[in-house]
């Protein structure tokens, strides 16, 4: 692996640095903003203005073709931009699902008319998207969905429910998969659509989380009409469309999320007094921090492997699931450890220290959601076992059974 920029990449990095310095505030100046999906109007306005500014500069979708509003750049240029932007205060990431998952799917599976209608507006932040896949009865089995779409002339009538839909409460459009044929095996009877989230019959109910946020939602569809020209790909090809979206989703969250840093945990352990002195002097505390440091280094070099593949023009494979399955649990464990060290004193700390405690609490309470989003730990371990390690796959007795004949537990 060569971690140094090529001359072309170094030139691009310098251009990005100059543009960001002229258009954004470094984090040290702006403080540490809260990152929540319970997003207010001011935050959405800020996010839309920043997205439009990025689009004007060509940085909103670096790898997209120029004819679709992108820069026509390389994946490494996109990585470089993200590395530099991370040093600045940014609005909430409300466009990640749309531009990272939904719109690339529309670009690949949608008609020219759909691309002309939706791609540019999403790129400029004028419209926000969500992903309507998960259902209460399906769990981690996306293909087990029960939301129905029935054809009547040139219109599809949709009835059903989705759950855990991030950002649905402020989104304009959604990428929906629905059951269109129950007489074939479950993977073959699914079709994908674009749905207007403001359409009559679409009801969004925020789910209040333990952290106090309400970023996830239940979405109910009651006789919602979708024109056939808003179908993606052929009828019954919804699973193929879904795989495109899921691949992009797992690539975008493969790093496993954020969390407290090792240096923050060390600093905390230095300042917490246990019975026999500072916590950092306790052997068990030092062992835990060392273990998480080693995990962090493993995640870093796994990401470097993916970056090396990108730099050579390859697409990272299923090994990208390693980053999420390790990183999400690591984030939760580190936050729990920090809170355990603080014990009851955490509630008595004020000022700047109180903000740090709140950050630990939010990380701890939100981490379980990350361990579900983009594939549960169990699903990702199956992917790693089967597609990375080459182990035998799970026995699947429902592959050739019509969906209507599958047992429902009633």
C-alpha positions as CSV (number, residue, x, y, z in Angstrom):
1,X,0.0,0.0,0.0
2,X,1.2,3.5,-0.8
3,X,-0.4,6.0,1.5
4,X,1.0,9.0,-0.3
5,X,-1.0,11.2,-2.7
6,X,0.0,11.0,-6.4
7,X,0.9,14.3,-7.9
8,X,-2.6,14.6,-9.4
9,X,-4.2,13.7,-6.0
10,X,-1.9,16.2,-4.2
11,X,-3.0,18.9,-6.6
12,X,-6.7,18.1,-6.0
13,X,-6.2,18.0,-2.3
14,X,-4.7,21.5,-2.4
15,X,-7.6,22.8,-4.4
16,X,-10.1,21.3,-1.9
17,X,-8.2,22.8,1.0
18,X,-8.3,26.2,-0.5
19,X,-12.0,26.0,-1.3
20,X,-13.0,24.7,2.1
21,X,-10.9,27.4,3.8
22,X,-12.8,30.1,1.9
23,X,-16.3,28.6,2.4
24,X,-16.5,26.8,5.8
25,X,-15.5,27.2,9.4
26,X,-12.9,24.8,11.0
27,X,-14.3,22.7,13.9
28,X,-12.0,24.6,16.4
29,X,-13.9,27.8,15.6
30,X,-17.4,26.4,15.4
31,X,-17.3,24.2,18.6
32,X,-18.7,20.7,18.7
33,X,-22.3,20.7,17.3
34,X,-24.7,18.0,18.1
35,X,-25.4,15.5,15.3
36,X,-29.0,14.4,15.5
37,X,-31.6,13.4,13.0
38,X,-34.2,15.2,15.0
39,X,-33.4,18.0,12.6
40,X,-35.0,21.5,12.9
41,X,-35.8,23.8,10.0
42,X,-32.7,25.9,10.6
43,X,-30.5,22.9,10.3
44,X,-32.2,21.7,7.1
45,X,-31.9,25.2,5.6
46,X,-28.2,25.2,6.5
47,X,-27.7,21.7,5.0
48,X,-29.5,22.7,1.8
49,X,-27.5,25.9,1.4
50,X,-24.2,24.0,1.9
51,X,-25.3,21.2,-0.5
52,X,-26.1,23.8,-3.3
53,X,-22.7,25.5,-2.7
54,X,-20.9,22.1,-3.0
55,X,-22.8,21.4,-6.2
56,X,-21.8,24.7,-7.7
57,X,-18.2,23.9,-7.0
58,X,-18.4,20.4,-8.4
59,X,-17.9,18.7,-5.0
60,X,-21.4,17.4,-4.3
61,X,-20.9,14.2,-6.3
62,X,-17.3,13.9,-7.3
63,X,-17.5,10.5,-9.0
64,X,-20.7,11.1,-10.9
65,X,-20.5,11.8,-14.7
66,X,-20.3,15.5,-15.6
67,X,-23.5,15.2,-17.6
68,X,-25.3,14.3,-14.3
69,X,-23.8,17.2,-12.4
70,X,-20.8,15.4,-11.0
71,X,-17.1,16.1,-11.4
72,X,-16.3,13.0,-13.4
73,X,-13.6,12.3,-10.8
74,X,-12.1,9.2,-9.2
75,X,-13.2,7.4,-6.0
76,X,-9.9,8.5,-4.4
77,X,-10.7,12.2,-5.1
78,X,-14.0,11.6,-3.3
79,X,-12.1,10.1,-0.4
80,X,-9.7,13.1,-0.3
81,X,-12.6,15.6,-0.3
82,X,-14.3,13.7,2.6
83,X,-11.0,13.7,4.6
84,X,-10.6,17.4,4.2
85,X,-14.2,18.3,4.8
86,X,-14.1,16.3,8.1
87,X,-11.9,19.0,9.6
88,X,-14.7,21.6,9.2
89,X,-18.0,22.2,10.9
90,X,-20.8,20.7,8.7
91,X,-24.6,20.7,8.8
92,X,-26.4,17.4,9.6
93,X,-25.8,14.7,6.9
94,X,-29.4,14.5,5.7
95,X,-28.4,13.8,2.1
96,X,-26.2,10.7,2.7
97,X,-29.1,8.2,2.2
98,X,-30.3,10.0,-1.0
99,X,-27.0,10.7,-2.7
100,X,-25.2,7.6,-1.3
101,X,-27.9,5.0,-1.8
102,X,-31.2,6.1,-3.5
103,X,-30.1,8.3,-6.3
104,X,-27.3,6.0,-7.5
105,X,-30.0,3.3,-7.7
106,X,-32.2,5.6,-9.7
107,X,-29.3,6.3,-12.0
108,X,-28.7,2.6,-12.7
109,X,-32.2,1.3,-12.8
110,X,-34.4,4.3,-13.7
111,X,-35.5,5.7,-17.0
112,X,-34.0,8.7,-18.6
113,X,-37.1,10.7,-17.7
114,X,-36.7,9.7,-14.0
115,X,-33.0,10.7,-14.1
116,X,-33.8,14.0,-15.7
117,X,-36.5,14.7,-13.1
118,X,-34.7,13.6,-9.8
119,X,-31.0,13.5,-10.0
120,X,-30.1,17.2,-10.3
121,X,-32.6,18.3,-7.7
122,X,-31.2,15.7,-5.2
123,X,-27.6,16.7,-6.1
124,X,-28.3,20.3,-5.3
125,X,-30.1,19.5,-2.0
126,X,-33.5,20.7,-3.2
127,X,-35.1,17.3,-2.5
128,X,-34.3,14.8,0.3
129,X,-34.7,11.1,0.0
130,X,-35.2,8.1,2.3
131,X,-35.0,4.3,1.9
132,X,-38.2,2.3,2.5
133,X,-37.0,-1.4,2.8
134,X,-37.3,-2.7,6.4
135,X,-40.6,-4.0,7.7
136,X,-41.9,-5.2,11.2
137,X,-42.5,-8.8,10.1
138,X,-39.4,-9.1,8.0
139,X,-36.6,-8.4,10.5
140,X,-33.3,-8.8,8.8
141,X,-34.9,-10.6,5.9
142,X,-35.5,-7.7,3.5
143,X,-37.0,-10.1,0.9
144,X,-39.7,-11.2,3.5
145,X,-41.5,-7.9,2.9
146,X,-45.3,-7.8,3.0
147,X,-46.1,-4.3,1.7
148,X,-48.3,-4.9,-1.4
149,X,-48.4,-3.0,-4.7
150,X,-51.3,-4.0,-7.0
151,X,-51.6,-2.8,-10.6
152,X,-54.7,-1.0,-11.8
153,X,-54.2,0.3,-15.3
154,X,-51.1,2.5,-15.3
155,X,-51.2,2.9,-11.6
156,X,-50.0,0.8,-8.7
157,X,-51.9,0.9,-5.4
158,X,-49.6,0.4,-2.4
159,X,-50.7,-0.8,1.1
160,X,-48.4,-1.8,4.0
161,X,-45.9,-0.6,6.5
162,X,-42.2,0.2,6.7
163,X,-40.1,0.7,9.9
164,X,-36.8,2.2,11.0
165,X,-36.9,4.6,8.1
166,X,-34.2,7.2,8.8
167,X,-35.2,10.8,8.1
168,X,-38.6,10.0,6.7
169,X,-40.2,12.8,8.7
170,X,-38.4,15.5,6.6
171,X,-37.9,13.6,3.3
172,X,-39.6,14.5,0.0
173,X,-39.2,11.2,-1.8
174,X,-38.4,7.6,-1.0
175,X,-37.1,4.4,-2.7
176,X,-39.7,1.8,-2.0
177,X,-39.8,-2.0,-2.6
178,X,-43.1,-3.8,-2.5
179,X,-44.5,-7.3,-3.1
180,X,-46.1,-7.4,-6.6
181,X,-46.5,-11.2,-7.1
182,X,-47.0,-13.5,-4.1
183,X,-47.2,-16.6,-6.4
184,X,-43.4,-16.8,-6.9
185,X,-40.5,-17.2,-4.5
186,X,-40.0,-14.2,-2.3
187,X,-36.9,-12.8,-4.1
188,X,-38.7,-12.9,-7.5
189,X,-42.0,-11.1,-6.6
190,X,-40.6,-7.7,-5.6
191,X,-40.7,-4.4,-7.6
192,X,-39.1,-1.1,-6.8
193,X,-40.7,2.3,-7.0
194,X,-40.1,6.0,-6.3
195,X,-42.8,7.3,-3.9
196,X,-43.8,10.9,-3.0
197,X,-43.5,11.1,0.8
198,X,-46.1,13.9,0.8
199,X,-48.7,11.9,-1.2
200,X,-52.1,11.3,0.4
201,X,-52.1,8.0,2.2
202,X,-48.5,8.2,3.3
203,X,-48.3,8.6,7.1
204,X,-45.0,9.0,9.0
205,X,-44.8,8.3,12.7
206,X,-41.4,9.2,14.4
207,X,-40.1,6.6,16.8
208,X,-38.8,8.1,20.1
209,X,-35.4,6.6,21.0
210,X,-33.8,6.1,24.4
211,X,-31.3,8.9,23.6
212,X,-34.2,11.4,23.2
213,X,-33.8,11.6,19.4
214,X,-36.5,10.6,16.9
215,X,-34.5,9.9,13.8
216,X,-36.2,6.6,12.9
217,X,-39.8,6.4,11.7
218,X,-42.6,4.1,11.0
219,X,-44.2,4.7,7.6
220,X,-47.7,3.5,6.7
221,X,-49.1,3.3,3.2
222,X,-52.9,3.3,2.7
223,X,-54.1,3.1,-0.9
224,X,-51.1,5.2,-2.1
225,X,-51.1,5.6,-5.9
226,X,-47.8,5.4,-7.8
227,X,-47.7,5.8,-11.6
228,X,-46.1,3.0,-13.5
229,X,-43.6,5.5,-14.9
230,X,-42.1,5.8,-11.4
231,X,-41.2,2.1,-11.4
232,X,-37.5,1.2,-11.3
233,X,-36.4,-1.6,-13.7
234,X,-38.8,-4.4,-14.7
235,X,-41.7,-5.7,-12.7
236,X,-40.3,-8.4,-10.4
237,X,-36.8,-7.2,-10.6
238,X,-37.0,-5.3,-7.3
239,X,-34.5,-7.6,-5.6
240,X,-31.9,-6.7,-8.1
241,X,-32.6,-3.1,-7.5
242,X,-32.4,-3.7,-3.8
243,X,-28.9,-5.2,-4.0
244,X,-27.7,-2.1,-5.8
245,X,-28.9,0.0,-2.9
246,X,-27.7,-2.3,-0.2
247,X,-24.2,-2.5,-1.7
248,X,-24.0,1.3,-1.7
249,X,-25.4,1.4,1.9
250,X,-22.8,-1.1,3.3
251,X,-20.0,0.7,1.5
252,X,-21.1,4.1,2.9
253,X,-21.3,2.9,6.5
254,X,-18.5,0.3,6.4
255,X,-16.3,2.4,8.7
256,X,-18.5,1.5,11.6
257,X,-19.3,5.0,12.7
258,X,-17.6,7.3,15.2
259,X,-17.4,7.1,18.9
260,X,-15.1,8.3,21.7
261,X,-11.4,8.2,20.6
262,X,-8.6,6.4,22.4
263,X,-7.1,9.7,23.5
264,X,-10.4,10.8,25.0
265,X,-10.7,7.5,27.0
266,X,-7.1,7.8,28.2
267,X,-7.7,11.4,29.3
268,X,-10.9,10.3,31.1
269,X,-9.1,7.5,32.8
270,X,-6.4,9.9,34.0
271,X,-8.9,12.2,35.6
272,X,-11.1,9.5,37.3
273,X,-10.0,8.5,40.8
274,X,-10.6,4.9,41.8
275,X,-10.0,3.5,45.3
276,X,-6.2,3.1,44.6
277,X,-5.5,6.1,42.5
278,X,-6.2,7.3,38.9
279,X,-8.1,4.8,36.7
280,X,-5.4,4.8,34.1
281,X,-3.1,3.0,36.7
282,X,-5.5,0.0,36.9
283,X,-4.3,-2.9,34.9
284,X,-7.8,-3.9,33.7
285,X,-8.5,-0.4,32.5
286,X,-5.3,-0.3,30.6
287,X,-6.0,-3.7,29.0
288,X,-9.4,-2.6,27.7
289,X,-8.0,0.6,26.2
290,X,-5.2,-1.4,24.6
291,X,-7.6,-3.9,23.1
292,X,-9.7,-1.1,21.6
293,X,-6.5,0.6,20.2
294,X,-5.6,-2.7,18.5
295,X,-9.1,-3.0,17.1
296,X,-8.9,0.6,15.9
297,X,-5.6,-0.1,14.1
298,X,-7.2,-3.1,12.4
299,X,-10.1,-1.0,11.2
300,X,-7.8,1.6,9.9
301,X,-5.7,-0.8,7.9
302,X,-8.9,-2.6,6.6
303,X,-10.1,0.8,5.3
304,X,-6.6,1.4,3.8
305,X,-7.1,-1.9,1.9
306,X,-10.4,-0.6,0.5
307,X,-8.8,2.7,-0.4
308,X,-6.0,0.8,-2.2
309,X,-8.6,-1.1,-4.2
310,X,-10.3,2.2,-5.1
311,X,-7.0,3.8,-6.1
312,X,-6.5,0.9,-8.6
313,X,-10.0,1.3,-10.0
314,X,-11.4,-1.7,-8.3
315,X,-14.7,-1.8,-6.2
316,X,-14.2,-2.9,-2.6
317,X,-15.9,-6.3,-2.0
318,X,-17.9,-7.8,0.8
319,X,-14.9,-7.5,3.2
320,X,-16.2,-4.0,3.7
321,X,-18.7,-5.5,6.1
322,X,-15.8,-6.2,8.6
323,X,-15.5,-2.5,9.3
324,X,-19.1,-2.1,10.4
325,X,-19.5,-5.4,12.4
326,X,-16.4,-4.6,14.4
327,X,-16.6,-0.8,14.5
328,X,-20.2,-0.5,15.7
329,X,-19.8,-2.8,18.6
330,X,-16.4,-1.1,19.5
331,X,-18.2,2.3,19.6
332,X,-20.9,1.0,21.9
333,X,-18.4,-0.8,24.2
334,X,-16.1,2.2,24.5
335,X,-19.0,4.6,25.4
336,X,-20.2,2.1,28.0
337,X,-16.8,1.8,29.5
338,X,-16.5,5.6,29.7
339,X,-19.8,5.9,31.5
340,X,-18.9,3.0,33.9
341,X,-15.7,4.9,34.8
342,X,-17.7,8.0,35.6
343,X,-20.1,6.2,37.8
344,X,-22.6,8.5,39.6
345,X,-20.3,11.5,39.4
346,X,-21.2,12.0,35.7
347,X,-24.5,13.6,36.8
348,X,-22.7,16.2,38.9
349,X,-20.2,17.5,36.3
350,X,-21.0,20.9,34.7
351,X,-19.6,23.1,32.0
352,X,-17.4,21.7,29.2
353,X,-17.1,18.3,31.0
354,X,-20.9,18.0,30.9
355,X,-20.9,18.2,27.1
356,X,-18.4,15.3,27.0
357,X,-20.6,13.2,29.3
358,X,-23.6,14.0,27.1
359,X,-21.6,12.9,24.0
360,X,-20.8,9.5,25.7
361,X,-24.4,9.0,26.6
362,X,-25.6,9.8,23.1
363,X,-23.1,7.4,21.6
364,X,-24.0,4.6,24.0
365,X,-27.7,5.0,23.4
366,X,-27.5,5.4,19.6
367,X,-25.0,2.6,18.9
368,X,-27.5,-0.2,19.0
369,X,-29.3,1.4,16.0
370,X,-26.0,1.4,14.1
371,X,-25.6,-2.3,14.8
372,X,-29.0,-2.8,13.0
373,X,-28.7,-0.2,10.2
374,X,-27.3,-1.5,6.9
375,X,-27.4,-5.2,8.1
376,X,-27.4,-6.6,11.6
377,X,-24.3,-8.1,13.1
378,X,-25.6,-11.6,12.3
379,X,-26.3,-10.7,8.6
380,X,-22.8,-9.2,8.2
381,X,-21.1,-12.2,9.9
382,X,-22.9,-14.4,7.3
383,X,-21.7,-12.2,4.5
384,X,-18.1,-12.3,5.8
385,X,-18.3,-16.1,6.4
386,X,-19.7,-16.9,3.0
387,X,-18.2,-14.3,0.6
388,X,-14.9,-13.5,2.3
389,X,-13.9,-16.8,4.0
390,X,-15.7,-19.1,1.6
391,X,-17.5,-21.0,4.2
392,X,-20.7,-23.0,3.4
393,X,-23.8,-20.8,3.3
394,X,-26.8,-21.2,5.6
395,X,-29.4,-23.7,4.5
396,X,-32.3,-21.8,3.0
397,X,-35.5,-23.9,2.7
398,X,-37.6,-21.1,1.3
399,X,-35.7,-20.4,-1.9
400,X,-38.1,-22.2,-4.3
401,X,-41.3,-21.8,-2.3
402,X,-44.0,-19.3,-3.4
403,X,-44.2,-16.4,-1.0
404,X,-47.9,-17.0,-0.3
405,X,-47.0,-20.5,0.8
406,X,-44.4,-19.5,3.4
407,X,-45.4,-20.1,7.0
408,X,-46.3,-17.0,8.9
409,X,-46.3,-18.3,12.5
410,X,-50.1,-17.9,12.8
